[in-house]
Amino acid sequence: MMTLQGYRNWTMTKKQQNIYENLWEQAHKIFDWRTHHQARRGNERYRNGVSAFCKHLAINYGSKNFKNINDKHLKSFVKASNESNISSRALKTDLAAIRKLHLMLPKKRFKELETNNTKLGVEKRQNIGVDRAWKNSEVAKSIEHAKITNRQDVKWSIQCARSLGLRIEETTALTKSQLREALTNKYIHLVKTKGGIKRDVPLNGGAERTFRDMIANAPNEEIFIGHGKTHKQVMKSIQNWIYNHRDIFTEEIPSLQTDDQYKNELNIDYQRKNLTFHGLRHAYARSQYEIVKKHISNKKEARKHVAKLLGHGRDDVTKIYLKR
């Protein structure tokens, strides 16, 4: 029997330990860690979150399987975690791991779990937010500079992230056959995603042009990975290029703030930070939100649509992307 101790030091009886080990074995089989395509640290962090939840179920409910888990279990877990002085940031990660486990359950009584962490009892963080989105002019300048420095991989990765909101690990995992299929279907089917949650993202004109360029000029089927480099090395190389060259294409603009209504609601001011690859995803989210708003007047419903494109399930995370 495989066991993994979570980061909470909750004491268990022998009977509770047996229940915990049974739950953890189920979680390990259901939540196939090998297919999540997250960084090693992130993968381990999700394991700890699920492990802690297994402990909580064993101690407080004597649960022998996950099929009946619902919001009352999440609220109880949050309460116990708060009493153990677990930070709201850590607790949000735990809940994200639990929701993904629930999503993958083959049989479950409750179709969905509450996605609003505040309703579950997680305290709001009162802090200074950051605006990471790239301006369109910065994207254009970075692409031109990538050409000058003979970094075709950087150019393509920036174009994919800005056109489709792809994470860096999703971008560098693309293959020519995948792009050909996308051009036929008019959407890209993503499999190697954070959390292993597959999603489809509709193509736009910019993405189609980029895909055709990649198919025609990439030397290998695996577009970004080749010449003895690992996936991790390729991602790091692109991130390092942005870090080393961003002063060239970053434009000086005043710190951005949210509108007064949202600022008062969440007690957050947004300050612009250094450009990173992930900031391209923020820019994509905002541009899509502006498009969606023209067809969906309800702001929350519009955010849900954008969240689906991003592969997120929580509205508070989508608000961070949109700065709204």
C-alpha positions, 0 to 999 in steps of 0.5 A: 500500500502506497502512502504519502504524508501531507504537510498538516500534522493531523493525528490519526488513530490506527483505524483512521490511518487505514482509511487514509491509506485506502483513500490515498491509494484510490486517489493515486489511481484516479488522479494519474500523476504521470499525465499532468504535465506540470513541473515536478514541484507543482505535481508534488504540491498537488499530491500534498493537497489531496493527501491532506484532504484524504486525512481530513476525510478519514479523521472526520467522516470515516469515508472509504471512497470519494464518490459522495464528496460534496461542498460540506466536505470542502467547507469542513476541510477549509475550517480545519485548515484555517484552525491549523493556520494554513495560509489562504494561498496554500489552501486555494492550491489544495482546493484546486487539487481536490476539484481536479481529482473530483473532475476525474472521478469515474462515478460521483454523486455530485456533478460539481463542487463549489468553485468560489473559495470565499463561500467555502470559508477561505479568507480573501487576501488583501494585497497588491495585485500585478498587471502582467499583460503585454501590450500589442505593441510590445508583442510586435517588438518582441517578435521583431527582436526574436527575428533579429536574434535568430530565435525562430522558436521564441517568435513562434512561442510568443505568437502561439501564447498571444493568439491562443492563450497557451501556457509555455509547456502547452506551446513547446509540446506542439507537433506538426500533425497536431497543427495540421489537424487544428487547421482542418478543425479550426481549433487546437485540441490540447492534451498536454496541459496543466492538470491534465485537463484537455481543452479545445481553443478556437483558432483565429487568423493570427494562429492559422498564419503561425501554424502554417509557418511552423509546419512549413519551416520547423525541421522536426515533427516535434516543433520545439524539441530537437537536437538533444534538448529536453522539454524542460531545457526548451522552456527554460531557453525561451523564458531566459530569452524574454528575461534577458531581452525584455528591456528592449521591447518593454514600454514604459507606462504608468502603473495600471489600476482597476476601476474603483468599483472592483478595487473597492470590492476586492481591495486590490490595486494593480501594479505593472510588473516585468514582462514574462511569458505567462503575461502573454496569456493575460493579454489573450484573456483580456482581448477575448473578454472584450470580444465575448462582451459584445455577445454576452452582456452578463459579465460573469457569464462572459468570464466563464467563457474566457475561463473555459478558453484558458482551462480555468474553473475558478472565477476569482482566477479569471478576474486576475487575468482580466484585471476586473 
